[in-house]
Amino acid sequence: MEKNSKIYIAGHKGLVGSAIWKKLSKTGYSNLVGKTSNELDLMDGAATAAFFEEEKPEYVFLAAAYVGGIMANNKYRADFIYRNLQIQQNIIYQSYKHDIKKLLFLGSTCIYPKNAHQPISENELLTDILEYTNEPYAIAKIAGIKLCESFNIQYGTNFISVMPTNLYGPNDNFDLEKSHVLPAMIRKIHLAHSLMNDDWESVHKDLNKRPVEEISGSDNNEKIESILSKYGIYKDRVELWGTGKPMREFLWSEDMADACVFLMQNINFNDVIECVGEIRNTHINIGTGKDITIQNLSDLIAKEVGFVGNILFDSSKPDGTMRKLVDVSKLNSLGWKHNIEIENGIKEIYNWYINNLI
């Protein structure tokens, strides 16, 4: 990519896309294009085609996606598969039609089987059944990988796929119903800490920024306590889903962006073909190669927030996959390694959360 190349970041306002936009800007790329979902509905094939025809981007980062945590994935199964398939096929097809020089498709490590060998190498793809709670989303992301591979094989395009592990960072989704585990835990523990200290100003500020089921900071305290209790948030405790025993790997979103820009600058599809004949598993894992239990993660967050109440786990709720650690040896061999460890990352994301409540 040249510094003046026109680069389209699909999903540039989200956790992933905003981190990529920030990284590109800081690195000196000056011709970036982004559209909000109100400006461009990527599920609309005609609108997507018109955008590509008008803007004529040279490079594409496909970071747009319909995402959420275990609760949302299980509840909105049709939305997760349908919306992601539509977004992916529209952008990938238009990138082919308009001779894009290179596209980077961002998936997720939930593509791997529930009982994949640990750490999970790229070759574990499609070797066993998926985790049920996020199966629709995983299938959509697998389809995205195969779309990229198939266009490359048939038409000679240069589309590469990366599978980041669990991400967290600035512009994360802190919705109590739809967010991933780490941002949800940060918000729950922050709110419980505020309740414990009778800091209603902080509670009101939080709910004014992000209402919960239409309850905002302008509602009375009784209503607020009632809706927060539905999500396991109390004055003396926080209740979390599962047993706390599952192990998860977490990657700072700006590290992920650094990896994506590195790969777009240095790696082509032909560089990740590992065999002659059947071409499979050309995607690249992005992660740290380190994991932590959900319980230990909650302890780290509580310490950072200053919360001294109880953290309880509801074992009647699903854990999801018990361990999901990715093998990052392929990425490391290509020349990239992460920088931010989880302890420093939690400090950074909690500071960001507090500073962005206004």
N, C-alpha and C positions, 0 to 999 in steps of 0.2 A: 504494500500500500504506500502511495506517495502522500506527503503531508497535505496536498490539496485534492486528493481523491475524494469523490463524493461517496460518503458512507452512510447507509441507512441503518439505524438501530431501531428495530421493531420492538416495542415495549420499553421505550426509553425512560419512562417515568417510574417503572417498577424497581424492585430490589436489584435485579440482575442488570437490566438495561441502563439504569441510572449510574451504576458503578462502571459499566463499560463506557458510557458517555463521558463520565468524569475522567477516566483513565486516558481516553483518546484525546480529550481536550488538553489535559496536562502534558501529554506527550507531543503536542504541537499539531494535531490534526484539526484543520479549521473548517472543513466543509461537511459538517454533520447534519443529518436530516432525521427528524423524529416527528411523529404525529400521535396525539392522544387518541384514545378510543372514541372520543366525541368528534374528533376531526376525521378519523378514518376507521371504519369498522372492518377489521381484517377478516371477519367471517363472511363479508360480502365480496364475492369473487369479482364482480364488475368494478366495484370501488377500488379494490386492490390493483386490478389491471390498469385502471385509469391513473392511479398514483404512480405506478412504475413507468407508464408511458410519459407522464408529465415530468417526473423527477429524474428518471434515468440514472439511478444510483449505480456505482461501479462495484461496491462491496456491500454485503448485508450481514448484520448480526441478528439472527432470529431469536430474540429473547422474549418475545411476546408469548404469553401463555395464560391459561386459566388455572390458578394454583390454590392450594389450601392444605390444611393439616389433616390428621387422621379422621377427625369428626366430619369435616366438610367432604373429604374424598369418599367416605362411606355413604354419606347422606345424599350427595348430589352426583351420583354415579353417571347418569346420562349426560349431564352438563360437562363433566370432566372429559369424557371421551369425545363427545360431539364437538364441543367448542375447540378443543385443541387440535383435533383432526382438521377442522375447517381452516383454522388459522395457518397451520403448517402447510397444508396442500396449496393454499392460495399463494403464500409467499414463495414457497419452493418452486412451484410451477411458473410463476411470473419471473422469478430469478433466472430460470432456464430460458424462457421466451425472450428475455431482454439481455441475454448474454452477459450476465453478471460475472465478473472476473473470479470472485470467490465468495462463498457463503459459509457462515459458521452457525450451525444449528445447536441450540442448547437444550439438552434433555435433563434427565435426573437419574440418580442411581437406583431409584425405585424400579427401573426396568429389569433388575436382576431377580432371579428366583428367590422365594422366601427362604429356602434352605441352601443357598449358594455357599460354596466353599469360601472360607475367610482367610486372608483378605480377598475381596472379590476382583478377579481379573476380568478384562474385557471378554475373554473367551467363555465366561459363564452365561452369557446371553442366550436365552431360549433353550436352556438345558433342563429346566424343571418348571413347576407351577409357580405363579406369582403370589405375593401376599394379597389376600382377598380384599382388604379394605381399600387398597389403592390400585387394584387391577385395571379399571378402566383408564385411569390416567397413565399408568405404565404402558398399556397397549398403545395408546396414542403416541407416546414418546418412542416406542419401538418402531411404530409406523414411520415416524419422522426420520429415524436412522435409516430405515430401509428405503424411504423415498430418496434421501441423499445418495445412498450407495447405488441405487438403481439408475438414477439420472446420470451419475458419474460413469457407470458401466456402459449404459446404452448410448448416451449423448456426449460423453467426454467432458462433462461439467467438472468444476472443482469445488465441491461442497463437502465440508468436513463437519463432524459431529463431536460434541464434547458432553460428557455426563458429570456435572458437578455433584458432589456430595451435598449434605444438608447445609444450606447457606444462611447466613445472618449478617446484618449490617445496616447502614443508613438506608432509609426509605423502605424498611421491612414492613410487613403487614402485621399489625398488632390487634386485629379483630379477634375477639374472644372465641368466636365460633369457627372462623375460617383460617386463622393463622397457624403457622407451624409451631413445633413444640418450644423452641427457645424464645422467640418473641412473645408467645402466649405466657410462658412462665415468667418472663421479665415483667410483663404488665400485671399479672395476677399477684406476684409477690410485692410489687411496688404498691398496688392498691391495698393489699392486706396490711402492709407496713403503715400506710397513711391512715387506715381505719384504726389500727392499734394505737396510733399516736393522736387520735382525734383530729387529724389534719384534714378537715373537710375542704379546705381551700384547694389542696392538691387533688382530692377526689373529684371535686367539681370541675377543676381545670382539665383533668384527664377525660372525664365524660363529655365535657363540652367539645373537646378535640375529637373524640371517638365515641359517640353515643353507643349504648348497648341496647339493642332491640328497642330503639327509639326513646330510651331513657337517657337524658342528658344531665349535665350538672345543674340545670335550672329546676329539675324535679326535687321533691322533698327528700330528706335523708332516709326516711323509711322506705320509700320506693327504690332508692338507690341501693340500700342494703339488701333489699329483697331480690333485685335483679342480679346483684353481684353474687349472692349466695347460690343462685342457680348455676353459676360457673365455678363454684368451689372457693369463693373469696369471702373470708370472715375476718373479724377483728383479731382473733387469736390463732387463726390457722389458714392454710391453703390446702385444698384437696385437688390432687392431680390424677389423671387417668393412668390405669395400669398398675404394675407392681413396682416400678422404679428400677427394675433390673435390666431392661434392654440397654444395649450399648449403641451409641450413636457417634458419628464423626461429624464435626462442624468446621466449616470453612468460612472465613471472613470474606464478605462479598467483594471487597476491593482486591483481595488476593486472587479471587476467581477472575475478576476483570483483567488483571495483569496477565494471568495465564491465557485468557482468550485472545488478548491483543498480541501476546508473544506468538501464539499458534498461527494467527492470521498473518503475521509478518514473516514467519519462518517455515511453516509446514504446509504442504499440499497433500491432496488426496493420495497421490502416488507414493508419498513418503510413509503412509500407514498401511499399505497393502503388504501383508506378511507372507503370502503364498501365491503360487501360480495355480490357476484353475479357478476353484470356487473362492470368491472374494466375500469374506465375512468379517464381522467384528472389527471394523476399521475405526470405530469411535474411540475416544480417548477419555479415560477417567480423570477428573480433576478433584483433588482432595489433599488431605494432610498425611494420611497413612496412620493416624492416631485416633482413638475413640475414648469415650467416657460413658459411665452409666448415667441414666436419666436422674437417678437419685443424687449422684455426686454433682451433676450439673446444677440441680436445684439448690444444693448446698453452696456452691460457688456463687450463684446468683443471690441467694439470701444474704451471704456474707457481704457482697458488694452493695446491696440495697440497704443493709443494716437491719434486716428483719429477724426478730428473735422468737417469733411464734413457731408453731408446729407446721411441718410439711407432711401431709398424709397422702397415701396412695390408695386408690380405689381399685382393688384387684378384680372387681366384677366388670371393669371396663377393659377393652382390648389393649394389649401391649404393642401390636404390630410385630414386625420382624424383630427377633430377639437380638440380633447383631447385624450391622450393616457397615462394614469397614471396607473401603475400596483399596485395591492394589494400584498404587500410583507409579509403579516402576516404569511403565511405558512413557508417561509424562516426564518423569525425572530423567530418563535416558535421552529425551528430546531436548533437555536443557533447562527445565523449569522446576522450582521448588517453592513451597509456601513460605511466608514470612511471619504471619501473626498466629500466636498460640492462643488457645481458648481462654486462658486467664486474662490476658491483655484484651482480647476481643470482647469479653463480657464487660470490662470496664468501659471500653469505647462505646459499645452499643447502649449501655445504660445511660451514660453521659449524653449520647445523642438523643435518646428517648426523652430525658428530662428537659433538655434544651430545646426540644421541638414540640412542647405541649402548648405553646402560645400560637 
